[in-house]
Amino acid sequence: MDRRQDALLAACRLVDAVNRVVTSRSGRQVGTVGAFLVPGAPDIVPGRVELSLDIRDMDEDEIGALVLELESGGRIGRAEFSFTRFHFHFHEPVETHPRRAPRAVG
């Protein structure tokens, strides 16, 4: 088990990192991870995982700073990760509901 390079485990740790980065700052920014694509069979440790990451804030510069902070890690445990920005969808900024503000998970 200690020699496995489980990409799904690393992806789960990335989800935790997104939560930590987004909740470490004051403000009403949000970060959502979803749409996991885990290729392979149920009994094979995945070597690659693709997922979606959605970061939102009222300030585009703050969004960029959050993404940069996540990208600067580049590694979780023994697993390396990278971001491919394949889709940007911009809307006019809107306030998030105060009760939907980020909270620590756990």
KEKE-3310 file (N, C-alpha, C; in steps of 0.2 Angstrom, whole numbers, plus 5000, padded with zeros to 4 digits):
npx = (5004:5010:5017:5009:5003:4991:4980:4967:4966:4975:4967:4957:4963:4967:4954:4952:4962:4958:4946:4953:4961:4951:4943:4953:4954:4947:4930:4918:4921:4920:4923:4922:4923:4921:4913:4921:4932:4937:4947:4947:4946:4936:4945:4958:4971:4969:4979:4978:4967:4954:4946:4933:4935:4929:4930:4924:4921:4919:4928:4939:4953:4955:4950:4960:4971:4968:4967:4981:4987:4983:4988:5002:5005:5007:5010:5004:5007:5015:5010:5009:5001:4992:4984:4972:4966:4952:4939:4931:4919:4911:4902:4892:4898:4890:4883:4886:4875:4874:4873:4877:4891:4908:4912:4922:4925:4921)
npy = (4994:5006:5010:5013:5024:5033:5041:5045:5046:5057:5067:5068:5074:5086:5091:5094:5103:5114:5117:5122:5133:5141:5144:5150:5164:5180:5185:5181:5172:5157:5139:5125:5108:5095:5083:5071:5061:5046:5035:5017:5001:4994:4988:4993:5003:5020:5029:5042:5056:5066:5081:5094:5111:5125:5141:5155:5173:5190:5198:5198:5197:5192:5179:5174:5175:5165:5153:5153:5151:5138:5131:5133:5124:5111:5098:5084:5075:5061:5063:5072:5086:5096:5110:5112:5125:5125:5130:5145:5155:5169:5179:5194:5200:5194:5195:5183:5172:5176:5165:5155:5156:5151:5137:5128:5111:5096)
npz = (5000:5003:4992:4982:4970:4971:4962:4964:4978:4979:4972:4981:4992:4986:4985:4998:5000:4992:4999:5011:5006:5001:5012:5020:5019:5022:5017:5004:4995:4985:4982:4972:4970:4958:4946:4944:4935:4934:4927:4922:4930:4943:4952:4950:4954:4951:4940:4935:4937:4932:4936:4940:4944:4952:4955:4963:4965:4970:4965:4951:4952:4964:4962:4953:4962:4971:4963:4959:4971:4974:4962:4964:4973:4966:4970:4979:4992:4985:4973:4958:4952:4940:4932:4919:4911:4904:4901:4903:4910:4911:4922:4927:4942:4957:4973:4985:4995:5012:5021:5014:5014:5014:5024:5035:5032:5041)
capx = (5000:5014:5020:5004:5002:4983:4978:4960:4967:4978:4962:4953:4967:4966:4948:4953:4966:4953:4943:4957:4963:4945:4941:4958:4953:4940:4927:4913:4923:4918:4927:4918:4926:4916:4914:4927:4933:4942:4947:4950:4942:4935:4950:4964:4972:4970:4985:4976:4960:4952:4940:4932:4936:4925:4932:4920:4922:4917:4934:4943:4960:4955:4950:4967:4976:4966:4970:4988:4989:4982:4993:5009:5007:5009:5011:5001:5010:5019:5006:5009:4995:4992:4977:4971:4960:4948:4933:4930:4912:4911:4895:4893:4898:4884:4884:4884:4871:4879:4872:4881:4898:4912:4913:4926:4921:4924)
capy = (5000:5012:5011:5015:5031:5033:5048:5047:5049:5064:5071:5069:5078:5092:5094:5097:5109:5119:5120:5126:5139:5146:5146:5153:5171:5183:5186:5177:5167:5150:5134:5119:5103:5090:5080:5067:5056:5041:5029:5011:4996:4995:4984:4995:5010:5025:5033:5048:5058:5073:5084:5101:5116:5131:5146:5161:5179:5196:5201:5193:5197:5187:5172:5173:5173:5158:5148:5153:5148:5131:5129:5134:5117:5107:5091:5082:5068:5059:5064:5078:5088:5102:5113:5114:5129:5123:5133:5151:5157:5175:5183:5199:5198:5194:5193:5176:5173:5176:5159:5150:5158:5145:5135:5122:5104:5091)
capz = (5000:5004:4986:4977:4968:4970:4959:4967:4984:4978:4971:4987:4995:4982:4987:5005:4999:4989:5005:5016:5003:5000:5019:5024:5018:5024:5011:5002:4989:4985:4978:4972:4966:4956:4940:4944:4929:4936:4922:4924:4932:4950:4956:4948:4957:4946:4939:4933:4938:4930:4940:4938:4949:4951:4960:4962:4970:4967:4962:4947:4955:4970:4959:4951:4968:4974:4958:4959:4977:4973:4957:4967:4977:4961:4972:4985:4994:4980:4967:4955:4948:4936:4930:4913:4910:4897:4901:4907:4909:4916:4923:4931:4949:4961:4980:4988:5001:5018:5024:5010:5014:5015:5031:5036:5032:5045)
cpx = (5004:5018:5015:5004:4995:4981:4971:4961:4970:4972:4958:4957:4967:4959:4948:4957:4962:4949:4947:4959:4957:4943:4946:4958:4947:4937:4921:4914:4921:4922:4923:4922:4921:4918:4920:4927:4939:4942:4949:4944:4941:4941:4957:4965:4973:4976:4984:4968:4959:4946:4939:4933:4933:4927:4928:4922:4920:4922:4938:4950:4960:4954:4956:4971:4974:4968:4977:4990:4988:4987:5000:5010:5010:5010:5007:5003:5015:5016:5007:5002:4996:4985:4977:4965:4957:4942:4932:4923:4912:4904:4897:4893:4892:4886:4882:4880:4875:4878:4876:4888:4902:4913:4918:4922:4925:4922)
cpy = (5006:5014:5013:5022:5032:5040:5050:5049:5056:5069:5073:5074:5085:5095:5097:5103:5115:5122:5124:5132:5144:5148:5150:5161:5173:5184:5181:5173:5160:5145:5128:5114:5098:5087:5076:5062:5052:5035:5023:5007:4997:4992:4987:5002:5015:5029:5040:5050:5065:5075:5091:5105:5122:5136:5153:5167:5185:5200:5196:5192:5192:5180:5170:5171:5166:5153:5148:5150:5140:5128:5129:5127:5112:5099:5090:5075:5067:5060:5071:5080:5095:5104:5114:5119:5129:5127:5139:5153:5163:5178:5189:5197:5199:5192:5186:5177:5172:5169:5154:5152:5152:5144:5129:5116:5100:5091)
cpz = (5000:4997:4981:4976:4966:4968:4962:4974:4984:4977:4977:4992:4992:4984:4994:5004:4996:4995:5010:5013:5003:5007:5023:5024:5020:5017:5010:4996:4990:4981:4978:4967:4964:4949:4940:4938:4932:4931:4925:4927:4940:4955:4954:4951:4951:4946:4937:4935:4936:4934:4938:4945:4947:4957:4958:4967:4966:4963:4958:4949:4960:4968:4957:4956:4971:4970:4959:4965:4977:4968:4960:4971:4972:4963:4979:4987:4988:4973:4964:4952:4944:4934:4923:4912:4904:4896:4906:4905:4914:4916:4926:4938:4953:4968:4981:4994:5007:5022:5020:5009:5016:5022:5030:5036:5037:5052)
residu = (MET:ASP:ARG:ARG:GLN:ASP:ALA:LEU:LEU:ALA:ALA:CYS:ARG:LEU:VAL:ASP:ALA:VAL:ASN:ARG:VAL:VAL:THR:SER:ARG:SER:GLY:ARG:GLN:VAL:GLY:THR:VAL:GLY:ALA:PHE:LEU:VAL:PRO:GLY:ALA:PRO:ASP:ILE:VAL:PRO:GLY:ARG:VAL:GLU:LEU:SER:LEU:ASP:ILE:ARG:ASP:MET:ASP:GLU:ASP:GLU:ILE:GLY:ALA:LEU:VAL:LEU:GLU:LEU:GLU:SER:GLY:GLY:ARG:ILE:GLY:ARG:ALA:GLU:PHE:SER:PHE:THR:ARG:PHE:HIS:PHE:HIS:PHE:HIS:GLU:PRO:VAL:GLU:THR:HIS:PRO:ARG:ARG:ALA:PRO:ARG:ALA:VAL:GLY)
# end
